[in-house]
Amino acid sequence: MNRVFGLKKVIAFILPMLLVLAMLPSAIFADEAVERVEVRLKAGSNTVKINGAATTVEAPFIKSGTTMVPLRIITNAFGAGLKLENGSVITLTYNDRKVVLTFGSKTVTVNGKKQTVAIAPVVIKNSTMVPLRIIVEAFGAKITTDAATKETVIVGQRAASSGGETSIDSDSGKTKVGDSYGNWSMNYPVGLIQVEQSDSGNFVRWADAKEDAQVLVITEVVEDGDLSTDELREKIKSYFDESEFVTDQRTVTVGGLKFEKIVSNLKADKTYYEYRGIQQGETFYLVAVGITGNDKSVLNGYQALLDSFKPSYSKTDKTIKDITKVKNGVITFVDKEYGLTLQLPVGWYNVPDSAEPLYVSKEGIISLDISSVKEGDTLAAWAARREKNLRDSLVSSYIRNVSTAPLKMKDGDALVLSYQHSGDQKSWFTTKEVMLVSGDYRYEIDFISKAANETKFQQTFSNAIASLDIDTDFIAKQFGLIESDWDNDNRTKRLTKRSSTYGYSIDIFASWTGEKTNFNDDEVLYFIDGGYMNIYEAQSSAGQISSNIASYASSSDGVREGLTIKESTTLSIGGKTGTKTVVHVAKPINTNSYTQYVYAFDWNGASLIFEFIIEDAYATERNLKMMNDVVQSIRFN
């Protein structure tokens, strides 16, 4: 989950579902018998008069020439029906007329026709504020100004039938909030709006308009058994900002349950936090508040909220609003930046730090990659190249059950390349590369799982593919040309790299991925298929390097790791004589078997080493030739 406390990011007010108290109709609005409606209000005044009866509301205001008023004035005074969809779209119905507004949008639809207003609907102090004129004029009302009182006067008729709710919150009467799957509940954070919730629902946050006050609930699976007091406190502190420090730390008992309580201060933001953490079974629960102020007393107003938190959920308690994201054991993941919707079973999580959509679980990994279609390319040709690359990358004995088959998806006909692969011929993995072409873009969705989970994996794959939906129109509008990092590149393309410090040049493949890429530094590191290239300086001579490798191979450690010297020779490359030592490591620690190629050249009383590691599974003709071509390109000044 993303660390949010201590950050002052701007949040668009698009989730106004939680306006329970502010949107409940008051008695002054309940007179259904009155047909004529007169509303009198004044910008900056908290008093509004409806048919002469005064009540207190959030003060209307004028901005950019637009008068903004509390929505409940309009809905209750005119008897308009109200519906909130997706937490952001407000639909008002008045007799045969319909007005649609969206939080954060200046577009208002009146009876199907779009119009533009200067100010979008916003939430201020728990009240939804909307542009007055466009709505009431759509209802047929007239707006004038009383010259004597400077009041804005709206005159119209009550609707024949409200046609629905008159509160923006369809959950009126809910005074608590909770998660039936996450198994927690607490009092509703009055005055705050839900601004964030993770796809899986294990993280939810409420905040006020300026984010001077925020409330956070996190649930986390604990796999290490029961946590000690110190471990619980350390887990709480793992959510601290770097400059946050503890001012109070203790165990508190609330409702018969013991919570670890930590109060902290973030000096940079002048913000005080109180965290409450508890473990119940295999779940760690964290509830916290963060308030901006001059001292920790600003937390006092939130003690009742913190005390109300329970690591349990009662399905019989009708006052709880259930915000669970888990429906029938399934989570719907939505990636707006990629126009992707995907349903996965409980236990899957999105990786928020990933630039592209990435989902993980104990079961496997799912990822999405988008690239542009080259002119003249086809889905079949793309799939054929993918299969060829697979066979060029892995030794035949390390892949099995390779097949390509058609697959129908919501967004068109696709092909899926299925195979099993292994790095040691013991543990096998199943991969399905789903390839889809739509318009100018190619979509590759990769599913990877342990072969031992084949049955469960196949069910997850089938259900995920059935639910997967890509908004290809959105992609076409938001994305430009995306050349593939792999498929559109000529894999034979090479780049010449030079080191003035060590006096050599070398031609490496453009498809290799650099980790340490400054050839004038004392180490260069590039990842290649199934291994890496490492260039560095050693203090021993080239001859000593070869001897040291032979000595290690015969040592107890070398024997235990299964080291075998395959080649030990003298050679000349780029006009310089050096040594070549090839070692096979059959039983390495924490990795698969591999072959190590060490080329050493004497340099200024020491030696310059060009080292290549290639796992046995990747020691194909193509990969070995690429390595040898790079070695033969070495030139010394």
Secondary structure, 3 states (H helix, E strand, C coil): CCCCCCCCCCCCCCCHHHCHHHHCCCHHHCCCCCCEEEEEECCCCCEEEECCEEEECCCCEEECCEEEEEHHHHHHHHCCEEEEECCCEEEEEECCEEEEEECCCCEEEECCEEEECCCCCEEECCEEEEEHHHHHHHCCCEEEEECCCCEEEEEEECCCCCCCECCCCCCCCCCEEEECCCCEEEECCCCCEEEEECCCCCEEEEECCCCCEEEEEEEEECCCCCCCHHHHHHHHHCCCCCCEEEEEEEEEEECCEEEEEEEEEEHHHCEEEEEEEEEECCEEEEEEEEEECCCHHHHHHHHHHHHHCECCCCCCCCCEEECCCEECCEEEEEEHHHCEEEEEECCCEECCCCCCCEEECCCEEEEEEEEECCCCCCHHHHHHHHHHHHHHHCCHHHEEEEEEEEEEECCEEEEEEEEEEECCCCCEEEEEEEEEEECCEEEEEEEEEEHHHHHHHHHHHHHHHHHCEECHHHHHHHCCCCCCCCCCCCCCCEEEEEECCCCEEEEEECCCEEEECCCCCCEEEEEECCEEEEEEEECCCHHHHHHHHHHHHHCHHHHHCCEEEEEEEEEEECCEEEEEEEEEECCCCCCCCEEEEEEEEEECCEEEEEEEEEEHHHCCHHHHHHHHHHHHCCEEC
